[in-house]
Amino acid sequence: MDAKARDLNQIFDSTISFQIPLFQRPYVWKEEPNWAPLWEDIQGLMDQRRRTQKSRTHFLGAVVLEQMRNVAGSIETHQVIDGQQRFTTLQIFMIAARDICQQLASNKYYERFADLVGNKANKVDYEHERYKVWPTNSDREAFKLVHGVGGLDALEQRLQEQPGLHEQNPQVIDGYRYFYGQLERWLSGTLDEEPEAQVPDLDERLDALWQVVSNALQVVVINLSDDDESQVIFETLNARGTQLLPADLIKNYLFRRAQAAGLDIESLYEQHWKAFDAKFWRKEVKQGRTKRPRIDLFLQHYLALMLREDVRSAHLFEAFKEYVVALEDGENDSQLTAQPSSIESHLQSLSRYARAFRTFAEPEAGSRLSTFLGRLQAVDTATVYPLLLLASDQLLPADRTEFERVLVVLESFLMRRMICCLTTKNYNRLFIDVIKALDRRGKINAEVLEDALQANEGDSVRFPSDEELQQCILNTPAYQRLAQYKIRAVLEAIDLAQEDRKSESLPLPGNLTIEHIMPVNWQANWPMPQDVAADAEKRLVFNQERNQKIHALGNLTLITGSLNPSLSNASWDQKRPELCKYSKLNLNRYFHPAKEGAPDSLNEWDETAIDTRGQHLFQTASSIWPYYVGER
């Protein structure tokens, strides 16, 4: 390869086109981490130029270029293999400088900057050749806007008329705004550490700007020869800039191979990858205990499904390359998932599964999937997503009923284990093994999944039976062993299941708190039986048992935060009427007095009453989260 340090005048002044391939990531640089440090460097050089009439050389990093084979008569064209963020930023900066020179009626400097950002119309055959740098697909409309708008006021007017232009790619437009504003302030002297007493010499400042841009700013340009491994260089060279996502590397890898195979990469991009460049996929979200860009989470689950093994987030790109190579070598043990056989089919597969994953991120309100995903947050695991992707791909949209039955099985398994305070630490391995078990059966439905889950033994993998669930609800001090949001999820699910079908269905308020019916500080208003109080040994045992029982689910309910202080440590005679009067939750209808003439079994609230209500909660919980989804 040929590597030389070149100033911006040497790079951009000739009739030339630098094209950023569509398989590169979109423009992502921002003010604080990227533009501001670059501006500080440039301003320092310009201030030094004004003071000393000299400019020191300032290196901006490296770009990797690959010359394209041009049609006879066309202009010289290079692909930007790495450094597209830097090249795009420099162009945005010089476009802003050009437009300010025009606004200041400085034709000399306007023409000079214009030559660095555009090729003359009489030198080009195609519209995109007008631009010295032609961005990747998703950035083009925003780039053309700032390139041709002529100034900041005109830009703001266009954005008022067409606000959607900014929404499509805010980074390019905001970068222009930032550099235009900084240049305007520096030229007017407002950024000077010691403002001048007289009006700044505009020609002096414009000359300093031009000298710094054309001669002081330098980039190491690496021109690849035909024998150089451009993909390897792209993966290893990433100097000052925003960290590449694994998805960016995968995109580059797939589309470069598609290009080498002579495929129509523009068409492939539009059909199968364009959606991935949207903000939706780059947004950082929390899933389980992890917060990462959504596309990274998707790729991790997708690869876990395709490879039938747990994939670490730090190794996504390497795992993807190994997966592609393994398939090309004929390795495929999957019975359920159609494995891609070409670069095009890899893109098709990613696109297909991504549509399913998007429904998980944006489920239809009130749907069974939405309910499942809400409760999955309480379980606090994302390891089930590869299995969800498989079920969605195999069953939707043709058999939505069976897909929802699969959700019931998964939810039952996860919620029962959570209620029983069983570990989640081996779930990543467990659900991969379940997918392999489904592979051996050659199909996925609720019964097959249920069999696979119930076949496991041991605390880390077993599916709690009705008997175990019942004992845990009655005897486990859930309030002490589970986080409150987990208990809330259980009680909210039971409240929903106890809804009277004759009454209006309303969402639960978000400010519900967990209330101990018999309070933690029970001694003042909830005395122990007299025969127990008189015996020291009985009193010790009683205290131990009661202090555990009060934290069981049978003694817990949900109330609004505003009601909580009035209930607190009140006696049962005081607390029960307040619960019945103010709480409209289905969960608390249990405490309403019996109809007139019927015996009231809740005159007292003690350990027996807690167990009775615990049994009542178990009946509801076992119907929400059944051990068997069908008749056995």
Beta strands, then each sheet from edge to edge (+ up, - down):
strand 1: 2-7
strand 2: 16-19
strand 3: 58-67
strand 4: 76-82
strand 5: 133-134
strand 6: 217-224
strand 7: 284-287
strand 8: 290-293
strand 9: 512-516
strand 10: 556-560
sheet 1: 1+ 6- 3- 4+ 2+ 5+
sheet 2: 7+ 8-
sheet 3: 9+ 10-
end
